[in-house]
Amino acid sequence: MEKYNDNDIMNVITCQPYTSKLPKMGQPDLDFTAPEVQTQSLCTPNSDMFSLGLLITFLYNNGRSLIMANMNASNYLKQLDAVNIFFC
């Protein structure tokens, strides 16, 4: 991982990924979550841009998300693999 200085706005921070141990109301929506947030608990401005891209795709795709995890972490990883295969 690239190291940033203390004054850089691109600092990496840790964040809470989706977990079944907490109530769903307090969880991130996996359909709009960046991979590094769920797999590594890392948040950056790039994560926000990824999530924004998923939201824009959802809006222009008649309410259909690229990742349809149904609030399930294992479904998220399967859907993420499918998206990677489709776009790579």
C-alpha positions as CSV (number, residue, x, y, z in Angstrom):
1,M,0.0,0.0,0.0
2,E,1.3,3.5,-0.9
3,K,2.1,5.6,2.1
4,Y,0.7,9.1,2.3
5,N,1.9,12.0,4.4
6,D,-0.1,13.2,7.4
7,N,-1.5,16.3,5.6
8,D,-2.6,14.4,2.5
9,I,-6.4,14.2,1.9
10,M,-5.9,10.7,0.5
11,N,-5.2,9.1,3.9
12,V,-6.3,5.6,4.3
13,I,-8.6,5.0,7.2
14,T,-10.0,1.8,8.7
15,C,-13.8,1.3,8.5
16,Q,-16.3,-1.3,9.6
17,P,-17.2,-3.8,6.8
18,Y,-20.5,-5.6,6.7
19,T,-20.8,-8.2,9.4
20,S,-23.7,-10.4,10.5
21,K,-22.9,-9.6,14.1
22,L,-24.5,-6.1,13.9
23,P,-28.1,-5.1,13.1
24,K,-28.7,-4.6,9.4
25,M,-29.8,-1.0,10.0
26,G,-26.3,-0.1,11.0
27,Q,-24.6,-1.9,8.1
28,P,-23.2,-0.6,4.8
29,D,-25.2,-1.6,1.8
30,L,-23.1,-4.2,0.1
31,D,-24.6,-3.4,-3.3
32,F,-22.7,0.0,-3.2
33,T,-19.6,-1.0,-1.2
34,A,-16.1,-0.9,-2.6
35,P,-14.2,-4.2,-2.5
36,E,-11.4,-2.8,-0.2
37,V,-13.9,-1.7,2.3
38,Q,-15.4,-5.2,2.7
39,T,-12.3,-7.3,2.2
40,Q,-9.6,-5.2,4.0
41,S,-11.6,-2.7,6.1
42,L,-9.9,0.3,4.3
43,C,-11.6,3.5,3.2
44,T,-10.2,6.0,0.8
45,P,-11.6,8.6,-1.5
46,N,-11.1,6.0,-4.2
47,S,-13.6,3.8,-2.3
48,D,-16.1,6.6,-2.4
49,M,-15.6,7.1,-6.1
50,F,-16.2,3.3,-6.6
51,S,-19.4,3.5,-4.6
52,L,-20.5,6.6,-6.4
53,G,-20.0,4.7,-9.7
54,L,-22.1,1.8,-8.5
55,L,-24.9,4.3,-7.4
56,I,-24.8,6.0,-10.8
57,T,-25.0,2.7,-12.6
58,F,-27.9,1.7,-10.4
59,L,-29.8,4.9,-11.3
60,Y,-29.2,4.5,-15.0
61,N,-29.8,0.8,-15.0
62,N,-33.5,1.1,-13.9
63,G,-32.8,0.2,-10.3
64,R,-30.6,-2.8,-11.0
65,S,-27.2,-2.8,-9.3
66,L,-24.1,-4.4,-10.7
67,I,-23.5,-6.1,-7.4
68,M,-26.7,-7.7,-5.9
69,A,-25.5,-9.1,-2.6
70,N,-28.8,-9.1,-0.7
71,M,-27.0,-8.0,2.5
72,N,-24.9,-11.2,2.5
73,A,-21.1,-11.0,2.6
74,S,-20.5,-14.3,0.8
75,N,-23.0,-13.3,-2.0
76,Y,-21.0,-10.0,-2.2
77,L,-17.8,-11.8,-3.0
78,K,-19.4,-14.1,-5.6
79,Q,-21.1,-11.1,-7.3
80,L,-17.8,-9.2,-7.2
81,D,-16.0,-12.0,-8.9
82,A,-18.8,-12.1,-11.6
83,V,-18.4,-8.3,-12.1
84,N,-14.6,-8.7,-12.4
85,I,-15.0,-11.5,-15.0
86,F,-17.5,-9.4,-17.0
87,F,-15.4,-6.2,-17.1
88,C,-11.9,-7.7,-17.3
